[in-house]
Amino acid sequence: MSNKTKILILGAGFGGLELSSLLSRALADRVEITLIDKNEGFIFGFSKFDLMLGQSSRPEVTFFYREITTHSVEFRQETVLSIDPLRRHVITDAGSYETDVLVVALGAEYNIHATPGFAEGGHEFYSVPGAIALNDVLKNFESGKLVIGIVGQPFKCPPAPCEAAILLDEWYEKRGLSKDVEISVVSQWGVPIPPSPDGTKAILDKFEERNLKFVTDRVITSLDPTRKVAICSDGEEIPYDLFLGVPVHRVPTVVEEAGLSENGWIPVDDRNLATKFPDVYAVGDVTSAPVPKSGVFAESAARAVADHLIAEITGEGDPEPFDGKGSCYVEFGGEMVGRMDADFFPGSTPTAPFAGPSVSVAREKKEFAAVRRSRWIDG
Ligand SMILES: Cc1cc2nc3c(=O)[nH]c(=O)nc-3n(C[C@H](O)[C@H](O)[C@H](O)COP(=O)(O)OP(=O)(O)OC[C@H]3O[C@@H](n4cnc5c(N)ncnc54)[C@H](O)[C@@H]3O)c2cc1C
C-alpha cells in the first residue's frame, strides 16, 4: 500500500492546472495527483477572440493534456458524472475514485435557456464552439446594429465584452465596414469595470475614439427574435440585427447534484478555499469566493489551496491565506494591451490600478501564456 496522499482534482482549467503544477513541484514524491477533465486540452478564455475572428484554429490555441509531463500528475480524459463530497467518492464515465483530498475546479457553465429567445435569436463567443461558429456569422454580417448584451451576473472576465467590441470594430475596419456596423455593449453596470476608474476611463476613451457605445444599467431578460429586439426588465426594447450575448452562468449540473453549491455557487472558506466537507476544496469560477470569475483569480485560489495542503502534508510552514490578487490583461486593438492589477483581498474594498495600453504589456501577455504552458504542461 502506498503511503502517498491521494489528491483528485476535478477540472483541468486555470485552477486545476495551476494547483497540479504547484503540488507536483512541492510534494512530488509524497502525493499521487489525478487530474480529470472531459476535454482533450486547455484553451485560454482570451483565445476565444482569436477563434471568433478566425485568426487561429482550435488546435493552434489548445494546450493538449496528453502532453503533460508534470511529475506525479496523471491526467485522465473522463467526464465526471457524480461527486459524493462526504465520502470523497467520484464516478466518471470511465471509472470511480476514492481520494484523500478532493478539489473541485469544474468552472462555470452557460445556461443559454435562462434567457428566452437567446437560443433561437442570439449567438455567443463565451464557449469554444460558440466562438468558432460565430466566425461564419460575422463574415456574413456586413451592416447593421451589433449588440453585445450581458444578460446575467456574475459573468467571466468583466472586461471581455468591451474587449470583444473593440476587436470586432478593428476587424470590420480592416474590411472597410466599420462605418456600416454599429457596435454597442449593453451592461447591467454603470461603467465597464467598477473597481478600476483608470481602466474604465481607458476603455470609454477607446469606445469614443472608435464610435462604439456603452449602454449602462440595462438588465436584458429576453430576446424577441422575430422583431429582433432585446427586452429589458423595465420593458425597454433594444433593437439589434446581430445579438452576441454573454449568457447566464451556472455551476456544472454535477456540482449542483452533489449538494456542493448553495445560492448558485460553492461556498468556501475565504482563507484556504475549503468547502464545508472535510478535505474537499473548491477553486475558481465554480465558487462564490468574493473575486471576479477570471482565470487569474482561479490561479491565486489554487496557490492558497496548494500552500495549505503543502503545510498539512509536510507539517511545516505557515500557509499564506488567499490573497484575492490577479492581473488581468485587456485588449485595446492595434496590438495594444492594458493590464489591471486587481486586488480583491477578502474583506477589503477591491482596487484595480491600470497600466497601458501599450505594446510592452501586449508582449507581457504573450509571455504570461507561454509561462503557463511551460509550468502546467511541460512541468
Ligand atoms: C471571452 C473570454 C475571455 C477571457 N479572458 C480572460 C483573461 O484575459 N484573463 C483571465 O484571467 N480570465 C479570462 N477569462 C476567464 C477565464 O477563462 C475563466 O475565468 C477561467 O478559465 C476559470 O478557471 P477555472 O479553473 O475556474 O475553470 P475553467 O478554466 O473553466 O476549467 C474548468 C474545467 O472543468 C472541466 N469540466 C467541467 N465539467 C466537467 C465534467 N463534468 N467532467 C470533467 N470535466 C469537466 C472543463 O472542461 C474545464 O476544462 C475569459 C473568459 C472568456 C469567456
The ligand as a Gaussian input file, in Angstrom:
#p B3LYP/6-31G(d) Opt

LIG

0 1
 C      -14.016000      35.617000     -23.846000
 C      -13.298000      35.361000     -22.551000
 C      -12.097000      36.000000     -22.277000
 C      -11.444000      35.779000     -21.065000
 N      -10.241000      36.407000     -20.823000
 C       -9.610000      36.183000     -19.648000
 C       -8.371000      36.826000     -19.379000
 O       -7.838000      37.591000     -20.193000
 N       -7.765000      36.572000     -18.179000
 C       -8.329000      35.733000     -17.250000
 O       -7.751000      35.551000     -16.184000
 N       -9.512000      35.129000     -17.471000
 C      -10.158000      35.318000     -18.658000
 N      -11.347000      34.691000     -18.904000
 C      -11.985000      33.891000     -17.831000
 C      -11.342000      32.529000     -17.674000
 O      -11.357000      31.817000     -18.878000
 C      -12.083000      31.725000     -16.604000
 O      -12.463000      32.549000     -15.547000
 C      -11.166000      30.622000     -16.085000
 O      -10.949000      29.689000     -17.115000
 C      -11.731000      29.950000     -14.850000
 O      -10.864000      28.939000     -14.432000
 P      -11.448000      27.642000     -13.691000
 O      -10.277000      26.771000     -13.426000
 O      -12.318000      28.032000     -12.560000
 O      -12.429000      26.984000     -14.753000
 P      -12.137000      26.530000     -16.244000
 O      -10.879000      27.082000     -16.750000
 O      -13.394000      26.819000     -16.983000
 O      -11.938000      24.965000     -16.107000
 C      -12.968000      24.086000     -15.751000
 C      -12.685000      22.747000     -16.408000
 O      -13.629000      21.787000     -15.922000
 C      -13.948000      20.912000     -16.973000
 N      -15.236000      20.276000     -16.693000
 C      -16.425000      20.877000     -16.445000
 N      -17.364000      19.948000     -16.173000
 C      -16.754000      18.737000     -16.248000
 C      -17.193000      17.400000     -16.039000
 N      -18.455000      17.092000     -15.715000
 N      -16.291000      16.398000     -16.175000
 C      -14.988000      16.683000     -16.494000
 N      -14.524000      17.929000     -16.690000
 C      -15.397000      18.944000     -16.578000
 C      -13.996000      21.804000     -18.202000
 O      -13.784000      21.055000     -19.382000
 C      -12.856000      22.790000     -17.925000
 O      -11.640000      22.418000     -18.537000
 C      -12.004000      34.882000     -20.121000
 C      -13.200000      34.206000     -20.406000
 C      -13.839000      34.433000     -21.613000
 C      -15.109000      33.677000     -21.908000

